[in-house]
Amino acid sequence: MMEGFLEGFHRLVEQHRSGEPLLLLFDCDGTLAPFAATPELARVPAGTLWVLDELKRIDRVSVGVISMRSLQDLQRLVPLYKVILAGSGGLELDFHGKTSLSSEAAEAALRIEPILGPLSMALQGQSGAWLEEKRLGFTVHYRGTLPELHEALIRRIEGLLVAHGGSLSVFRGAFCIEALAAPGWDKGRGIGRILGRLRFSCPNILYAGDGESDASAMGVVAALGGLTVSVGPSAPRKASVHLHDPAELVEVLRFLHKGLRTGPGSPLGA
């Protein structure tokens, strides 16, 4: 395995062995779950759920998933006990069964409603493109349209969003444009909400993500001295470790699980 990978994971394991807590955070689609033709068809593979469940059973290890999906959808995809779930980029939080909504999302419906009609009209006649409405935002998908039409459609959608001023936080995803109904909100702030709920301060952190909306989260984790992992070709390039796809991430997590379960003084993965 690559040198940067080994160095970063050795550090996480050794710090955990010395008694420090470890927080493992992941994006969902494109990171834990392979992309599907439509969002409702996506699934986190059973093997991935198994290793996440095993990791959070280790003493002083916390596991969380932060996604642009709604919290309800995320609970369906990751039905694991005591795994922290942060939906809508962290605006919605399920912390060990206790759910909460960020104060920044209080006026979400008022911000979303005016733009939904114009967006729906802009997508009429666009075969392979559709609008996914969510509790605290929406996503415009265009993965089914012809590649040569993508840029024109993106310009049209982003033009509509700009017309609504600073009422939304907007991100480009894999063949989609995602929006949250909280201006200035991003996954980095979502991680802040998670850290505020933990019983320990400044744990060692790993964050893995695959797209533009993960850049802010990686920035927060890097500033805290954590390990950032990019998954796939569209992930932020400033990450510490780069992986090809969710399948390779699962292998990495199995490697990490084995190292965390190994007794002190033993080589990682022995």
N, C-alpha and C positions, 0 to 999 in steps of 0.2 A: 504494500500500500504506500501511497505518496507520503513524503516526509512531513509536509505540513499537517496532514491528517494524523499521523502517528504522534507528532509532537503535541498537537492540541488535545487529543484524547488521552494521552498519557498524563497531561497536566490535570485534566478534569478528574481522572481516576485517582491520581495521587493526592489531590486536594481533598477529595471525598474520603479517602482512607485516613487522612489526618484529622478527620472529624468535621470538616466543613460541609454544609448542605449543598445539594445540587438541584437546580431547576432546569428541566428539559421542556422547551417550548417549540411547537410546530405549527406551521400553516397547514391547512387541510388539502384543498384541491391542488393537484400538481406536485404536492409534497408528500403527504400521507396517502392520498387517494389519486390514482391515475385519472387523467382527464377522460370523460365519456362524451358521447354525442350530445347529450343534454345534461344539465346539472342533476336532475332527479335520478338519472341512471348511474351516477357516480357512487362508488362504494369504497370504503377503507377495507383492504383485504384482511381476511381472518388472521393471517400470519402477522400483519402489522398490529392489529388490535391485541394479539397475544403478547407481543414483545413490549408494547406500551404498558399493558397490565402487569407484566412481570417487572418492568423497570420501576413502576410506582410502588411495588411491594417492598423494594429495598429500603432499608432504614436511611433517613435523611435525603431521600430522593422524591421530588415532586414532579409531576408530569402535567402539561397543559397544552391545549390546542386553541389557537386564536385564528379566526376566520372571518371573511367578509360575509359568510352565510349568516342567516338568522340563528339565534340561539336554539330555537326549536329544531331547526334542520340539523344543526351541529349535534344536538343530543341524539338525534336519530342515527347519525353517521358514526358517532363515537360513544356507544352505550356502555361506558366503563365507570365503575364506582370509584369515586375519589380521584377522578381525572378532572383538572380544572378546565372549564370550557368557556371561551370568550367569543361570543357571537358579535356580528356587526362591527368587527374591528376592535372589540373590547367594550363597546357601548353597553352590551348585555353580558352579564357574567353569571355563571353557575359555579360557585365556589363550594365544592363538596356538598352539593345538594341545596345550597342556599342561593337563590337567584336575586339579582339586583340590576337596576337600570341606572346608567350614569345620568347625572343631572343635565348634562349637555344635550341629551336626547329628548328632553321634556316637550319640545315643540316640533318633534320630528314630522308628525303628520301634516302640520301646517306648512312646513318647508317642502315636503314632497309633492303634495297634491297639485300645486299649480303647474308643475313641469310634466306630469304624467300624460296629460292630454296631448300637448305638442309633441312629446316623444312618440306616442302611439301613432299620431298622424304621420310623422317623419318616417316611420318604419313601414307604413302601408305600401304594399307592392314590392317590398324588399324581401324576396324569397331567401330563406335561411337566416333571417335576422328577427329577433323578438325581444320584448321587454319583460324582464322578470321583476315583479314588484315584491318588496320585502317590508317588514315592519318599520325599519329605520333607514331605508334606502332603496336602491334599485340597481339592476344590472342590465345593460344593453348588450345582448349577445349577437355576434355576427359571424360565428364560425362556419355557418352553412352557406354564406354568400361567396360569390366568385372572388378570388384573391385580387383581381384587378379593380374591384369595386370597393375594397376595404378603405383606402385612404379618403375617398370622397365621402363615404358614409361616416367615417370618424370625424371629419371636418364638420359635417352637418350636425352631428350629435353634440360635439364639443361647442359648436356655435350656439346651440340652444341652451346648453348649460351655462355658458359665459353670460348669456342674456339674463340669467337669474342671479347674477352677482355672486357674492361670497356666501350664499346660503347653504352650499354643499361642499363636501370634500370629495374630490374626483380622482380616480386612479385608472390607469390602463392595465388590463389583465390580459390573459391569453385569449385572444379573439373576443374581447369584451371590454366595456367601459363600466367601471363600478363607481357608485356614488353613495356616500353616507350623508344623512341629514343633520350633521353636526359640523359646522364650519371649523376648519383647523384641526379636525380630529384625524388621527392615524393610528396604526398598530403600535407605534412607539408609546403613545399615550395609553393605549390599552394595556401594554406591559406594565406601565406605571400603576394602573389599577390593580393588577395581579400582585405586584410587589407590595402594594399597600395592605393586602390581605394576609400576606405570609407572616408567620410568627418569628421569622428571622430576617435580618437585614443583609442586603448585598450578597446573596448566595452566588456560587459559581453558576453560570447560565450557559446553556446551549440553545441557539435559535436556528431553526431550519425553515427556509421559505423558497418560493420559486418565482416571484414576480415583483412588479413595481411597488405594490402595496406593502411588501415586506422590507423595503429599504429603510424606513423609519425605525422598525423594530430592530433591524440589524445594527443601526446606528446607536440605539440605546444600549444594546447588549455589548457592542464593541467598546463603548465608553465605560462600561462597568468591568471591562477586562474579560468578557466572556468569549465563547467560541461561536462564530457564525458560519452557517452551512448553506450554500446555494444548491438548489436542486433543479436540474434542467437547463436548457439553453437560454431562457429568458430571465433567469434569476439575476439579482444584483451581483456585479462582478467583484465588488469590494469584499465579498465574504472570505473568511479564512480558508474554507474548504469547499471544493466544488465537486458535486456528484451528478451523474448523468440523469437519473430518474428515480421515482419512488422505490423501485425494486432495489436499487443500489443503496438507498437510505435504509431500507429494512436490514440489509446485510451489515451496514455500519452499526445500527442499533443493537443487533445481535452481538456484534463484536464488543460494543460498549457494555452491554449487559453482562457478558462473560467477564470482562475486566473488573466491573464493579463487584461481582460476586466472588472474585478470586481473593484469597487471603492476602494480608499485607506482606509486602516484600516479594510477591510473585510477579513475574512479567505479565504485562497486559495481554489478555487473551490466551494465556498459557493453559 
